[in-house]
């Protein structure tokens, strides 16, 4: 399997045989009828601070 690491073009992902998972239906089911709190871990996506 080819993973689309750092590829920004959706067309390239679809036409060049990269792995693509469409979760649109799952998101729709998630928001129907319930309230969810989607938290992220502390410092998610932050770089370590230099001293």
N, CA, C and O atoms as a Maestro MAE file, in Angstrom:
{
 s_m_m2io_version
 :::
 2.0.0
}

f_m_ct {
 s_m_title
 :::
 protein
 m_atom[204] {
  # First column is atom index #
  i_m_mmod_type
  r_m_x_coord
  r_m_y_coord
  r_m_z_coord
  i_m_residue_number
  s_m_chain_name
  s_m_pdb_residue_name
  s_m_pdb_atom_name
  i_m_atomic_number
  :::
  1 25 0.845 -1.193 0.000 1 A "UNK " " N  " 7
  2 3 0.000 0.000 0.000 1 A "UNK " " CA " 6
  3 2 0.876 1.237 0.000 1 A "UNK " " C  " 6
  4 15 1.920 1.283 0.650 1 A "UNK " " O  " 8
  5 25 0.435 2.227 -0.734 2 A "UNK " " N  " 7
  6 3 1.139 3.508 -0.786 2 A "UNK " " CA " 6
  7 2 0.365 4.517 0.068 2 A "UNK " " C  " 6
  8 15 -0.836 4.716 -0.120 2 A "UNK " " O  " 8
  9 25 1.074 5.148 1.009 3 A "UNK " " N  " 7
  10 3 0.452 6.146 1.873 3 A "UNK " " CA " 6
  11 2 0.791 7.546 1.374 3 A "UNK " " C  " 6
  12 15 1.939 7.815 1.018 3 A "UNK " " O  " 8
  13 25 -0.193 8.436 1.344 4 A "UNK " " N  " 7
  14 3 0.028 9.780 0.795 4 A "UNK " " CA " 6
  15 2 0.700 10.720 1.795 4 A "UNK " " C  " 6
  16 15 0.084 11.684 2.249 4 A "UNK " " O  " 8
  17 25 1.948 10.447 2.137 5 A "UNK " " N  " 7
  18 3 2.680 11.287 3.078 5 A "UNK " " CA " 6
  19 2 3.066 12.600 2.398 5 A "UNK " " C  " 6
  20 15 3.755 12.603 1.378 5 A "UNK " " O  " 8
  21 25 2.625 13.686 2.961 6 A "UNK " " N  " 7
  22 3 2.887 15.064 2.512 6 A "UNK " " CA " 6
  23 2 2.415 15.366 1.087 6 A "UNK " " C  " 6
  24 15 2.955 16.264 0.440 6 A "UNK " " O  " 8
  25 25 1.426 14.638 0.595 7 A "UNK " " N  " 7
  26 3 0.848 14.930 -0.720 7 A "UNK " " CA " 6
  27 2 -0.405 15.779 -0.503 7 A "UNK " " C  " 6
  28 15 -1.316 15.370 0.217 7 A "UNK " " O  " 8
  29 25 -0.450 16.939 -1.112 8 A "UNK " " N  " 7
  30 3 -1.535 17.890 -0.896 8 A "UNK " " CA " 6
  31 2 -2.641 17.793 -1.944 8 A "UNK " " C  " 6
  32 15 -3.733 18.321 -1.731 8 A "UNK " " O  " 8
  33 25 -2.385 17.139 -3.054 9 A "UNK " " N  " 7
  34 3 -3.348 17.091 -4.145 9 A "UNK " " CA " 6
  35 2 -4.269 15.873 -4.012 9 A "UNK " " C  " 6
  36 15 -3.818 14.728 -4.056 9 A "UNK " " O  " 8
  37 25 -5.567 16.146 -3.849 10 A "UNK " " N  " 7
  38 3 -6.534 15.057 -3.754 10 A "UNK " " CA " 6
  39 2 -6.561 14.258 -5.053 10 A "UNK " " C  " 6
  40 15 -6.703 13.035 -5.034 10 A "UNK " " O  " 8
  41 25 -6.427 14.942 -6.162 11 A "UNK " " N  " 7
  42 3 -6.417 14.256 -7.458 11 A "UNK " " CA " 6
  43 2 -5.253 13.263 -7.544 11 A "UNK " " C  " 6
  44 15 -5.428 12.145 -8.030 11 A "UNK " " O  " 8
  45 25 -4.078 13.663 -7.078 12 A "UNK " " N  " 7
  46 3 -2.908 12.776 -7.091 12 A "UNK " " CA " 6
  47 2 -3.137 11.561 -6.199 12 A "UNK " " C  " 6
  48 15 -2.789 10.439 -6.569 12 A "UNK " " O  " 8
  49 25 -3.717 11.785 -5.033 13 A "UNK " " N  " 7
  50 3 -3.994 10.671 -4.114 13 A "UNK " " CA " 6
  51 2 -4.920 9.657 -4.780 13 A "UNK " " C  " 6
  52 15 -4.692 8.451 -4.688 13 A "UNK " " O  " 8
  53 25 -5.949 10.139 -5.442 14 A "UNK " " N  " 7
  54 3 -6.938 9.241 -6.053 14 A "UNK " " CA " 6
  55 2 -6.427 8.570 -7.329 14 A "UNK " " C  " 6
  56 15 -6.752 7.408 -7.574 14 A "UNK " " O  " 8
  57 25 -5.645 9.261 -8.137 15 A "UNK " " N  " 7
  58 3 -5.253 8.712 -9.437 15 A "UNK " " CA " 6
  59 2 -3.959 7.899 -9.400 15 A "UNK " " C  " 6
  60 15 -3.725 7.076 -10.285 15 A "UNK " " O  " 8
  61 25 -3.116 8.120 -8.388 16 A "UNK " " N  " 7
  62 3 -1.832 7.420 -8.345 16 A "UNK " " CA " 6
  63 2 -1.819 6.217 -7.402 16 A "UNK " " C  " 6
  64 15 -0.750 5.710 -7.062 16 A "UNK " " O  " 8
  65 25 -2.986 5.761 -6.980 17 A "UNK " " N  " 7
  66 3 -3.081 4.525 -6.211 17 A "UNK " " CA " 6
  67 2 -2.711 4.610 -4.742 17 A "UNK " " C  " 6
  68 15 -2.327 3.605 -4.144 17 A "UNK " " O  " 8
  69 25 -2.820 5.806 -4.144 18 A "UNK " " N  " 7
  70 3 -2.539 5.941 -2.718 18 A "UNK " " CA " 6
  71 2 -3.747 5.495 -1.899 18 A "UNK " " C  " 6
  72 15 -4.872 5.467 -2.398 18 A "UNK " " O  " 8
  73 25 -3.502 5.146 -0.642 19 A "UNK " " N  " 7
  74 3 -4.580 4.741 0.261 19 A "UNK " " CA " 6
  75 2 -5.418 5.968 0.598 19 A "UNK " " C  " 6
  76 15 -4.880 7.017 0.954 19 A "UNK " " O  " 8
  77 25 -6.737 5.834 0.483 20 A "UNK " " N  " 7
  78 3 -7.670 6.906 0.826 20 A "UNK " " CA " 6
  79 2 -8.876 6.273 1.499 20 A "UNK " " C  " 6
  80 15 -9.486 5.357 0.946 20 A "UNK " " O  " 8
  81 25 -9.228 6.756 2.697 21 A "UNK " " N  " 7
  82 3 -10.382 6.238 3.433 21 A "UNK " " CA " 6
  83 2 -11.377 7.383 3.618 21 A "UNK " " C  " 6
  84 15 -11.065 8.388 4.256 21 A "UNK " " O  " 8
  85 25 -12.562 7.224 3.064 22 A "UNK " " N  " 7
  86 3 -13.605 8.244 3.182 22 A "UNK " " CA " 6
  87 2 -14.454 7.942 4.415 22 A "UNK " " C  " 6
  88 15 -15.163 6.936 4.453 22 A "UNK " " O  " 8
  89 25 -14.381 8.817 5.430 23 A "UNK " " N  " 7
  90 3 -15.127 8.624 6.674 23 A "UNK " " CA " 6
  91 2 -16.305 9.588 6.792 23 A "UNK " " C  " 6
  92 15 -16.809 9.823 7.890 23 A "UNK " " O  " 8
  93 25 -16.740 10.142 5.672 24 A "UNK " " N  " 7
  94 3 -17.834 11.098 5.677 24 A "UNK " " CA " 6
  95 2 -19.088 10.522 6.320 24 A "UNK " " C  " 6
  96 15 -19.736 11.196 7.121 24 A "UNK " " O  " 8
  97 25 -19.436 9.292 5.981 25 A "UNK " " N  " 7
  98 3 -20.630 8.655 6.536 25 A "UNK " " CA " 6
  99 2 -20.522 8.476 8.047 25 A "UNK " " C  " 6
  100 15 -21.519 8.624 8.753 25 A "UNK " " O  " 8
  101 25 -19.343 8.164 8.549 26 A "UNK " " N  " 7
  102 3 -19.158 7.985 9.989 26 A "UNK " " CA " 6
  103 2 -19.320 9.308 10.739 26 A "UNK " " C  " 6
  104 15 -19.876 9.332 11.837 26 A "UNK " " O  " 8
  105 25 -18.845 10.391 10.162 27 A "UNK " " N  " 7
  106 3 -18.998 11.707 10.783 27 A "UNK " " CA " 6
  107 2 -20.473 12.085 10.822 27 A "UNK " " C  " 6
  108 15 -20.948 12.619 11.824 27 A "UNK " " O  " 8
  109 25 -21.196 11.818 9.751 28 A "UNK " " N  " 7
  110 3 -22.630 12.111 9.712 28 A "UNK " " CA " 6
  111 2 -23.366 11.348 10.811 28 A "UNK " " C  " 6
  112 15 -24.210 11.920 11.500 28 A "UNK " " O  " 8
  113 25 -23.058 10.074 10.980 29 A "UNK " " N  " 7
  114 3 -23.699 9.268 12.029 29 A "UNK " " CA " 6
  115 2 -23.340 9.768 13.424 29 A "UNK " " C  " 6
  116 15 -24.165 9.721 14.336 29 A "UNK " " O  " 8
  117 25 -22.109 10.245 13.588 30 A "UNK " " N  " 7
  118 3 -21.648 10.740 14.886 30 A "UNK " " CA " 6
  119 2 -22.445 11.947 15.348 30 A "UNK " " C  " 6
  120 15 -22.760 12.056 16.533 30 A "UNK " " O  " 8
  121 25 -22.777 12.852 14.446 31 A "UNK " " N  " 7
  122 3 -23.440 14.099 14.839 31 A "UNK " " CA " 6
  123 2 -24.969 13.997 14.876 31 A "UNK " " C  " 6
  124 15 -25.630 14.963 15.258 31 A "UNK " " O  " 8
  125 25 -25.529 12.892 14.501 32 A "UNK " " N  " 7
  126 3 -26.981 12.746 14.494 32 A "UNK " " CA " 6
  127 2 -27.511 12.363 15.881 32 A "UNK " " C  " 6
  128 15 -27.289 11.247 16.350 32 A "UNK " " O  " 8
  129 25 -28.212 13.302 16.531 33 A "UNK " " N  " 7
  130 3 -28.960 12.975 17.735 33 A "UNK " " CA " 6
  131 2 -28.206 12.991 19.059 33 A "UNK " " C  " 6
  132 15 -28.852 12.909 20.104 33 A "UNK " " O  " 8
  133 25 -26.914 13.090 19.080 34 A "UNK " " N  " 7
  134 3 -26.176 13.084 20.328 34 A "UNK " " CA " 6
  135 2 -25.198 14.249 20.366 34 A "UNK " " C  " 6
  136 15 -24.836 14.825 19.340 34 A "UNK " " O  " 8
  137 25 -24.785 14.574 21.584 35 A "UNK " " N  " 7
  138 3 -23.769 15.603 21.758 35 A "UNK " " CA " 6
  139 2 -22.502 14.910 22.226 35 A "UNK " " C  " 6
  140 15 -22.524 14.141 23.187 35 A "UNK " " O  " 8
  141 25 -21.406 15.183 21.549 36 A "UNK " " N  " 7
  142 3 -20.126 14.576 21.881 36 A "UNK " " CA " 6
  143 2 -19.101 15.660 22.162 36 A "UNK " " C  " 6
  144 15 -19.088 16.708 21.517 36 A "UNK " " O  " 8
  145 25 -18.242 15.391 23.138 37 A "UNK " " N  " 7
  146 3 -17.117 16.280 23.410 37 A "UNK " " CA " 6
  147 2 -15.874 15.585 22.868 37 A "UNK " " C  " 6
  148 15 -15.458 14.549 23.387 37 A "UNK " " O  " 8
  149 25 -15.289 16.154 21.833 38 A "UNK " " N  " 7
  150 3 -14.103 15.571 21.225 38 A "UNK " " CA " 6
  151 2 -12.877 16.340 21.712 38 A "UNK " " C  " 6
  152 15 -12.566 17.421 21.212 38 A "UNK " " O  " 8
  153 25 -12.199 15.771 22.681 39 A "UNK " " N  " 7
  154 3 -11.026 16.417 23.262 39 A "UNK " " CA " 6
  155 2 -9.767 15.953 22.540 39 A "UNK " " C  " 6
  156 15 -9.760 14.931 21.853 39 A "UNK " " O  " 8
  157 25 -8.716 16.724 22.712 40 A "UNK " " N  " 7
  158 3 -7.425 16.336 22.163 40 A "UNK " " CA " 6
  159 2 -6.431 16.262 23.308 40 A "UNK " " C  " 6
  160 15 -6.618 16.930 24.326 40 A "UNK " " O  " 8
  161 25 -5.391 15.474 23.169 41 A "UNK " " N  " 7
  162 3 -4.394 15.393 24.237 41 A "UNK " " CA " 6
  163 2 -3.737 16.749 24.486 41 A "UNK " " C  " 6
  164 15 -3.677 17.593 23.592 41 A "UNK " " O  " 8
  165 25 -3.252 16.946 25.692 42 A "UNK " " N  " 7
  166 3 -2.531 18.180 26.012 42 A "UNK " " CA " 6
  167 2 -1.347 18.357 25.091 42 A "UNK " " C  " 6
  168 15 -0.651 17.390 24.780 42 A "UNK " " O  " 8
  169 25 -1.110 19.577 24.649 43 A "UNK " " N  " 7
  170 3 0.015 19.940 23.791 43 A "UNK " " CA " 6
  171 2 0.004 19.196 22.459 43 A "UNK " " C  " 6
  172 15 1.054 19.026 21.838 43 A "UNK " " O  " 8
  173 25 -1.151 18.758 22.020 44 A "UNK " " N  " 7
  174 3 -1.274 18.047 20.752 44 A "UNK " " CA " 6
  175 2 -0.856 18.972 19.608 44 A "UNK " " C  " 6
  176 15 -1.419 20.054 19.438 44 A "UNK " " O  " 8
  177 25 0.123 18.543 18.837 45 A "UNK " " N  " 7
  178 3 0.554 19.314 17.686 45 A "UNK " " CA " 6
  179 2 1.548 20.414 17.992 45 A "UNK " " C  " 6
  180 15 1.983 21.119 17.081 45 A "UNK " " O  " 8
  181 25 1.923 20.579 19.262 46 A "UNK " " N  " 7
  182 3 2.886 21.614 19.628 46 A "UNK " " CA " 6
  183 2 4.295 21.020 19.614 46 A "UNK " " C  " 6
  184 15 4.497 19.845 19.919 46 A "UNK " " O  " 8
  185 25 5.239 21.844 19.261 47 A "UNK " " N  " 7
  186 3 6.634 21.431 19.313 47 A "UNK " " CA " 6
  187 2 7.150 21.606 20.736 47 A "UNK " " C  " 6
  188 15 6.672 22.476 21.463 47 A "UNK " " O  " 8
  189 25 8.118 20.791 21.140 48 A "UNK " " N  " 7
  190 3 8.697 20.983 22.474 48 A "UNK " " CA " 6
  191 2 9.331 22.367 22.577 48 A "UNK " " C  " 6
  192 15 9.965 22.838 21.633 48 A "UNK " " O  " 8
  193 25 9.162 23.002 23.705 49 A "UNK " " N  " 7
  194 3 9.729 24.337 23.889 49 A "UNK " " CA " 6
  195 2 11.213 24.240 24.170 49 A "UNK " " C  " 6
  196 15 11.662 23.386 24.935 49 A "UNK " " O  " 8
  197 25 11.963 25.116 23.548 50 A "UNK " " N  " 7
  198 3 13.400 25.123 23.810 50 A "UNK " " CA " 6
  199 2 13.693 26.010 25.012 50 A "UNK " " C  " 6
  200 15 12.998 26.997 25.252 50 A "UNK " " O  " 8
  201 25 14.726 25.651 25.760 51 A "UNK " " N  " 7
  202 3 15.097 26.406 26.958 51 A "UNK " " CA " 6
  203 2 15.994 27.563 26.635 51 A "UNK " " C  " 6
  204 15 16.398 28.301 27.534 51 A "UNK " " O  " 8
  :::
 }
 m_bond[203] {
  # First column is bond index #
  i_m_from
  i_m_to
  i_m_order
  :::
  1 1 2 1
  2 2 3 1
  3 3 4 2
  4 3 5 1
  5 5 6 1
  6 6 7 1
  7 7 8 2
  8 7 9 1
  9 9 10 1
  10 10 11 1
  11 11 12 2
  12 11 13 1
  13 13 14 1
  14 14 15 1
  15 15 16 2
  16 15 17 1
  17 17 18 1
  18 18 19 1
  19 19 20 2
  20 19 21 1
  21 21 22 1
  22 22 23 1
  23 23 24 2
  24 23 25 1
  25 25 26 1
  26 26 27 1
  27 27 28 2
  28 27 29 1
  29 29 30 1
  30 30 31 1
  31 31 32 2
  32 31 33 1
  33 33 34 1
  34 34 35 1
  35 35 36 2
  36 35 37 1
  37 37 38 1
  38 38 39 1
  39 39 40 2
  40 39 41 1
  41 41 42 1
  42 42 43 1
  43 43 44 2
  44 43 45 1
  45 45 46 1
  46 46 47 1
  47 47 48 2
  48 47 49 1
  49 49 50 1
  50 50 51 1
  51 51 52 2
  52 51 53 1
  53 53 54 1
  54 54 55 1
  55 55 56 2
  56 55 57 1
  57 57 58 1
  58 58 59 1
  59 59 60 2
  60 59 61 1
  61 61 62 1
  62 62 63 1
  63 63 64 2
  64 63 65 1
  65 65 66 1
  66 66 67 1
  67 67 68 2
  68 67 69 1
  69 69 70 1
  70 70 71 1
  71 71 72 2
  72 71 73 1
  73 73 74 1
  74 74 75 1
  75 75 76 2
  76 75 77 1
  77 77 78 1
  78 78 79 1
  79 79 80 2
  80 79 81 1
  81 81 82 1
  82 82 83 1
  83 83 84 2
  84 83 85 1
  85 85 86 1
  86 86 87 1
  87 87 88 2
  88 87 89 1
  89 89 90 1
  90 90 91 1
  91 91 92 2
  92 91 93 1
  93 93 94 1
  94 94 95 1
  95 95 96 2
  96 95 97 1
  97 97 98 1
  98 98 99 1
  99 99 100 2
  100 99 101 1
  101 101 102 1
  102 102 103 1
  103 103 104 2
  104 103 105 1
  105 105 106 1
  106 106 107 1
  107 107 108 2
  108 107 109 1
  109 109 110 1
  110 110 111 1
  111 111 112 2
  112 111 113 1
  113 113 114 1
  114 114 115 1
  115 115 116 2
  116 115 117 1
  117 117 118 1
  118 118 119 1
  119 119 120 2
  120 119 121 1
  121 121 122 1
  122 122 123 1
  123 123 124 2
  124 123 125 1
  125 125 126 1
  126 126 127 1
  127 127 128 2
  128 127 129 1
  129 129 130 1
  130 130 131 1
  131 131 132 2
  132 131 133 1
  133 133 134 1
  134 134 135 1
  135 135 136 2
  136 135 137 1
  137 137 138 1
  138 138 139 1
  139 139 140 2
  140 139 141 1
  141 141 142 1
  142 142 143 1
  143 143 144 2
  144 143 145 1
  145 145 146 1
  146 146 147 1
  147 147 148 2
  148 147 149 1
  149 149 150 1
  150 150 151 1
  151 151 152 2
  152 151 153 1
  153 153 154 1
  154 154 155 1
  155 155 156 2
  156 155 157 1
  157 157 158 1
  158 158 159 1
  159 159 160 2
  160 159 161 1
  161 161 162 1
  162 162 163 1
  163 163 164 2
  164 163 165 1
  165 165 166 1
  166 166 167 1
  167 167 168 2
  168 167 169 1
  169 169 170 1
  170 170 171 1
  171 171 172 2
  172 171 173 1
  173 173 174 1
  174 174 175 1
  175 175 176 2
  176 175 177 1
  177 177 178 1
  178 178 179 1
  179 179 180 2
  180 179 181 1
  181 181 182 1
  182 182 183 1
  183 183 184 2
  184 183 185 1
  185 185 186 1
  186 186 187 1
  187 187 188 2
  188 187 189 1
  189 189 190 1
  190 190 191 1
  191 191 192 2
  192 191 193 1
  193 193 194 1
  194 194 195 1
  195 195 196 2
  196 195 197 1
  197 197 198 1
  198 198 199 1
  199 199 200 2
  200 199 201 1
  201 201 202 1
  202 202 203 1
  203 203 204 2
  :::
 }
}
